[in-house]
Amino acid sequence: MASYNRVVLLGNCTRDPEVKYTPKGTAVTELGLAVNRYYSTDGGEKREETTFVDVTLWGRPAEIAGEYIKKGRPVMIEGRLQLDTWDDKQTGQKRSKLKVIGENLQLLGGREAGEGGGGGGSRSGVAASKPAKAAPSSEEPSDDDIPF
């Protein structure tokens, strides 16, 4: 049976990330993401629902997060779900938590005051670990090129 584990989240960082390093020197950081959902009830009342998601970043995306992300900053995270399980030391019960392992990071919004110097131009975000995209083709894709 085929499976696919992919998550794309767009939200605001709930705390300043703190970069740590493994004994082998790999950067890792954990950050919280608040993702909002807006909807209307059957009675027409507008509501907002917020979901808080824990995200772990490794390598260069972790370093970029530590350098550029602050609490409240909007970001887009692309990654995969991972289930962590452990035994609670106080109660002895099995515990579990679903979190996101971020593989790509996109900073959203404009530059914050005091971010990076250098002149000339502005960027709306910084990409980390984004694969390079091929130049657009003038040909239409054939049915064999479409993956679904």
PASEBA-1860 file (N, C-alpha, C; in nm, 3 decimals):
! residues 148
1> MASYNRVV> 0.084/-0.118/0.000/0.000/0.000/0.000/0.089/0.125/0.000 ~ 0.056/0.219/-0.083/0.133/0.342/-0.093/0.099/0.434/0.024 ~ 0.193/0.519/0.060/0.168/0.618/0.164/0.241/0.747/0.129 ~ 0.193/0.855/0.185/0.250/0.986/0.158/0.238/1.069/0.284 ~ 0.348/1.119/0.334/0.351/1.194/0.459/0.407/1.333/0.431 ~ 0.320/1.430/0.406/0.362/1.565/0.373/0.270/1.665/0.441 ~ 0.327/1.769/0.497/0.252/1.873/0.567/0.302/2.009/0.520 ~ 0.209/2.100/0.493/0.244/2.239/0.465/0.165/2.325/0.561
9> LLGNCTRD> 0.235/2.404/0.641/0.172/2.489/0.741/0.214/2.634/0.720 ~ 0.118/2.724/0.735/0.146/2.866/0.729/0.088/2.926/0.856 ~ 0.175/2.986/0.938/0.128/3.042/1.064/0.230/3.135/1.124 ~ 0.208/3.171/1.250/0.297/3.262/1.321/0.374/3.187/1.428 ~ 0.502/3.222/1.440/0.588/3.160/1.541/0.544/3.203/1.680 ~ 0.532/3.106/1.773/0.481/3.137/1.907/0.591/3.171/2.008 ~ 0.717/3.147/1.971/0.828/3.179/2.061/0.956/3.195/1.979 ~ 1.053/3.262/2.036/1.182/3.276/1.969/1.251/3.141/1.965
17> PEVKYTPK> 1.295/3.096/1.847/1.365/2.967/1.841/1.504/2.976/1.903 ~ 1.546/2.866/1.962/1.680/2.857/2.021/1.753/2.744/1.952 ~ 1.861/2.777/1.882/1.937/2.677/1.807/2.032/2.604/1.901 ~ 2.030/2.471/1.893/2.124/2.387/1.967/2.200/2.304/1.865 ~ 2.308/2.244/1.907/2.389/2.162/1.818/2.410/2.024/1.876 ~ 2.401/1.922/1.790/2.427/1.785/1.832/2.578/1.770/1.853 ~ 2.623/1.660/1.918/2.767/1.639/1.934/2.843/1.637/1.801 ~ 2.776/1.599/1.693/2.842/1.596/1.562/2.836/1.731/1.492
25> GTAVTELG> 2.773/1.832/1.555/2.772/1.968/1.501/2.652/2.002/1.415 ~ 2.548/1.919/1.413/2.428/1.949/1.335/2.336/2.040/1.414 ~ 2.292/2.148/1.350/2.202/2.243/1.415/2.062/2.183/1.426 ~ 1.994/2.210/1.538/1.855/2.168/1.558/1.784/2.275/1.639 ~ 1.662/2.301/1.602/1.581/2.396/1.680/1.437/2.351/1.679 ~ 1.368/2.383/1.787/1.226/2.355/1.796/1.154/2.488/1.807 ~ 1.045/2.498/1.734/0.965/2.620/1.744/0.818/2.582/1.746 ~ 0.739/2.673/1.796/0.595/2.655/1.798/0.533/2.738/1.689
33> LAVNRYYS> 0.428/2.684/1.629/0.359/2.754/1.521/0.211/2.762/1.555 ~ 0.153/2.880/1.545/0.009/2.899/1.565/-0.055/2.914/1.427 ~ -0.146/2.821/1.396/-0.213/2.821/1.266/-0.361/2.851/1.290 ~ -0.412/2.956/1.226/-0.550/2.999/1.247/-0.641/2.948/1.137 ~ -0.763/2.917/1.177/-0.870/2.876/1.084/-0.988/2.967/1.111 ~ -1.041/3.028/1.006/-1.156/3.116/1.017/-1.274/3.047/0.951 ~ -1.389/3.050/1.016/-1.507/2.986/0.960/-1.633/3.053/1.015 ~ -1.746/3.020/0.952/-1.876/3.072/0.995/-1.962/2.955/1.041
41> TDGGEKRE> -2.035/2.975/1.148/-2.127/2.873/1.198/-2.252/2.871/1.111 ~ -2.337/2.772/1.133/-2.462/2.764/1.059/-2.548/2.889/1.081 ~ -2.533/2.951/1.197/-2.609/3.073/1.228/-2.546/3.199/1.170 ~ -2.434/3.188/1.098/-2.370/3.303/1.037/-2.268/3.372/1.125 ~ -2.246/3.320/1.246/-2.148/3.380/1.337/-2.007/3.345/1.290 ~ -1.920/3.447/1.280/-1.782/3.424/1.237/-1.700/3.381/1.358 ~ -1.617/3.276/1.337/-1.534/3.223/1.445/-1.391/3.204/1.398 ~ -1.302/3.198/1.497/-1.161/3.171/1.470/-1.116/3.058/1.561
49> ETTFVDVT> -1.040/2.965/1.504/-0.988/2.851/1.579/-0.837/2.848/1.558 ~ -0.761/2.838/1.665/-0.615/2.834/1.655/-0.564/2.697/1.695 ~ -0.475/2.643/1.612/-0.410/2.515/1.641/-0.261/2.543/1.662 ~ -0.206/2.489/1.770/-0.065/2.507/1.800/0.009/2.379/1.762 ~ 0.116/2.396/1.684/0.191/2.282/1.631/0.338/2.298/1.669 ~ 0.398/2.190/1.718/0.542/2.190/1.745/0.616/2.145/1.620 ~ 0.723/2.218/1.586/0.801/2.192/1.465/0.947/2.177/1.504 ~ 1.014/2.076/1.450/1.158/2.059/1.469/1.227/2.079/1.336
57> LWGRPAEI> 1.328/2.163/1.334/1.408/2.188/1.214/1.550/2.141/1.237 ~ 1.612/2.086/1.134/1.749/2.036/1.140/1.835/2.105/1.036 ~ 1.966/2.113/1.061/2.061/2.163/0.962/2.045/2.311/0.933 ~ 2.061/2.345/0.805/2.057/2.485/0.765/1.923/2.553/0.794 ~ 1.807/2.487/0.772/1.681/2.552/0.810/1.677/2.589/0.959 ~ 1.736/2.507/1.045/1.740/2.539/1.189/1.823/2.664/1.214 ~ 1.936/2.676/1.144/2.021/2.793/1.161/1.951/2.920/1.111 ~ 1.883/2.910/0.998/1.810/3.025/0.944/1.698/3.066/1.040
65> AGEYIKKG> 1.628/2.967/1.095/1.521/2.998/1.191/1.577/3.073/1.311 ~ 1.689/3.027/1.364/1.750/3.092/1.479/1.795/3.234/1.449 ~ 1.836/3.258/1.325/1.886/3.390/1.288/1.774/3.490/1.254 ~ 1.669/3.443/1.187/1.569/3.536/1.133/1.431/3.531/1.198 ~ 1.395/3.422/1.260/1.259/3.411/1.313/1.253/3.461/1.456 ~ 1.153/3.540/1.482/1.122/3.588/1.617/0.976/3.558/1.645 ~ 0.938/3.563/1.770/0.800/3.540/1.810/0.707/3.632/1.730 ~ 0.600/3.574/1.675/0.502/3.651/1.599/0.529/3.656/1.449
73> RPVMIEGR> 0.647/3.617/1.406/0.683/3.624/1.264/0.608/3.518/1.184 ~ 0.548/3.556/1.070/0.480/3.456/0.986/0.580/3.372/0.908 ~ 0.558/3.242/0.903/0.645/3.151/0.830/0.563/3.040/0.767 ~ 0.621/2.980/0.663/0.563/2.862/0.603/0.661/2.747/0.623 ~ 0.610/2.637/0.673/0.691/2.519/0.699/0.637/2.406/0.612 ~ 0.727/2.337/0.545/0.690/2.216/0.470/0.770/2.102/0.531 ~ 0.702/1.992/0.560/0.772/1.881/0.623/0.687/1.757/0.631 ~ 0.710/1.679/0.735/0.640/1.552/0.753/0.599/1.535/0.899
81> LQLDTWDD> 0.496/1.453/0.920/0.451/1.423/1.056/0.537/1.314/1.117 ~ 0.558/1.326/1.248/0.631/1.222/1.322/0.564/1.204/1.457 ~ 0.544/1.080/1.497/0.484/1.049/1.626/0.594/1.011/1.725 ~ 0.606/1.086/1.833/0.701/1.054/1.940/0.626/0.984/2.052 ~ 0.681/0.877/2.105/0.620/0.806/2.218/0.724/0.791/2.329 ~ 0.677/0.794/2.454/0.764/0.780/2.570/0.682/0.737/2.690 ~ 0.751/0.694/2.796/0.687/0.660/2.923/0.699/0.780/3.016 ~ 0.586/0.825/3.071/0.584/0.937/3.164/0.654/0.893/3.292
89> KQTGQKRS> 0.758/0.966/3.334/0.835/0.928/3.453/0.754/0.940/3.581 ~ 0.659/1.035/3.585/0.581/1.055/3.707/0.468/0.954/3.721 ~ 0.398/0.927/3.612/0.281/0.838/3.620/0.308/0.698/3.566 ~ 0.415/0.681/3.489/0.445/0.552/3.430/0.360/0.520/3.308 ~ 0.273/0.611/3.267/0.185/0.588/3.152/0.259/0.613/3.022 ~ 0.214/0.544/2.917/0.265/0.570/2.783/0.209/0.703/2.736 ~ 0.295/0.785/2.678/0.253/0.915/2.625/0.295/0.922/2.479 ~ 0.227/1.007/2.403/0.264/1.027/2.263/0.230/1.169/2.222
97> KLKVIGEN> 0.300/1.213/2.118/0.280/1.349/2.068/0.310/1.350/1.918 ~ 0.221/1.409/1.842/0.240/1.424/1.699/0.304/1.559/1.674 ~ 0.414/1.561/1.599/0.481/1.686/1.568/0.522/1.687/1.421 ~ 0.572/1.800/1.376/0.616/1.816/1.238/0.768/1.825/1.235 ~ 0.829/1.748/1.145/0.972/1.762/1.117/0.979/1.851/0.993 ~ 1.023/1.975/1.012/1.029/2.071/0.902/1.147/2.043/0.812 ~ 1.121/2.035/0.683/1.228/2.012/0.586/1.257/2.135/0.502 ~ 1.156/2.219/0.482/1.172/2.345/0.410/1.110/2.456/0.494
105> LQLLGGRE> 1.171/2.572/0.487/1.129/2.688/0.564/1.122/2.808/0.471 ~ 1.012/2.881/0.478/1.000/3.004/0.399/0.957/3.116/0.494 ~ 1.040/3.220/0.504/1.004/3.335/0.585/0.907/3.420/0.506 ~ 0.804/3.469/0.571/0.701/3.548/0.504/0.701/3.690/0.559 ~ 0.639/3.781/0.488/0.634/3.920/0.532/0.761/3.992/0.492 ~ 0.765/4.121/0.523/0.881/4.202/0.490/0.992/4.185/0.592 ~ 1.101/4.250/0.564/1.213/4.247/0.659/1.174/4.319/0.786 ~ 1.213/4.262/0.896/1.193/4.326/1.026/1.303/4.430/1.046
113> AGEGGGGG> 1.279/4.528/1.128/1.380/4.630/1.157/1.503/4.563/1.217 ~ 1.620/4.601/1.170/1.744/4.548/1.224/1.787/4.417/1.161 ~ 1.713/4.366/1.063/1.755/4.242/0.999/1.853/4.272/0.889 ~ 1.955/4.188/0.878/2.054/4.190/0.772/2.077/4.323/0.706 ~ 2.198/4.354/0.677/2.230/4.479/0.613/2.239/4.464/0.464 ~ 2.338/4.527/0.407/2.357/4.518/0.262/2.250/4.595/0.189 ~ 2.285/4.662/0.087/2.189/4.745/0.018/2.128/4.678/-0.102 ~ 2.048/4.756/-0.172/1.995/4.713/-0.300/1.888/4.608/-0.293
121> GSRSGVAA> 1.767/4.646/-0.308/1.658/4.550/-0.322/1.608/4.495/-0.190 ~ 1.493/4.434/-0.198/1.438/4.371/-0.080/1.382/4.236/-0.118 ~ 1.373/4.149/-0.023/1.317/4.017/-0.047/1.204/3.996/0.050 ~ 1.102/3.928/0.004/0.989/3.904/0.093/1.013/3.784/0.181 ~ 1.117/3.709/0.157/1.142/3.592/0.241/1.277/3.533/0.208 ~ 1.319/3.437/0.289/1.443/3.366/0.268/1.409/3.220/0.261 ~ 1.452/3.153/0.158/1.423/3.010/0.144/1.539/2.929/0.198 ~ 1.507/2.819/0.262/1.609/2.729/0.313/1.581/2.590/0.260
129> SKPAKAAP> 1.683/2.526/0.207/1.672/2.390/0.157/1.565/2.374/0.050 ~ 1.543/2.475/-0.028/1.446/2.466/-0.136/1.518/2.409/-0.257 ~ 1.462/2.306/-0.319/1.526/2.254/-0.440/1.514/2.356/-0.553 ~ 1.615/2.357/-0.638/1.611/2.448/-0.753/1.503/2.402/-0.849 ~ 1.435/2.497/-0.909/1.329/2.464/-1.003/1.384/2.476/-1.144 ~ 1.338/2.389/-1.231/1.378/2.392/-1.370/1.315/2.512/-1.439 ~ 1.378/2.558/-1.543/1.322/2.669/-1.621/1.191/2.624/-1.683 ~ 1.092/2.714/-1.691/0.965/2.674/-1.746/0.978/2.635/-1.893
137> SSEEPSDD> 0.903/2.534/-1.930/0.907/2.483/-2.066/0.792/2.543/-2.144 ~ 0.815/2.565/-2.274/0.708/2.619/-2.358/0.613/2.509/-2.402 ~ 0.652/2.383/-2.381/0.566/2.272/-2.420/0.468/2.238/-2.309 ~ 0.350/2.195/-2.348/0.253/2.146/-2.253/0.295/2.007/-2.208 ~ 0.274/1.971/-2.081/0.310/1.836/-2.038/0.215/1.734/-2.101 ~ 0.269/1.618/-2.129/0.184/1.510/-2.181/0.116/1.441/-2.065 ~ 0.018/1.357/-2.095/-0.053/1.283/-1.990/0.042/1.194/-1.911 ~ 0.152/1.149/-1.975/0.248/1.063/-1.906/0.332/1.140/-1.805
145> DIPF> 0.340/1.275/-1.820/0.419/1.357/-1.729/0.344/1.392/-1.602 ~ 0.212/1.381/-1.601/0.132/1.421/-1.486/0.128/1.306/-1.387 ~ 0.167/1.331/-1.259/0.182/1.221/-1.162/0.053/1.168/-1.103 ~ -0.064/1.212/-1.147/-0.188/1.162/-1.089/-0.287/1.127/-1.196
END
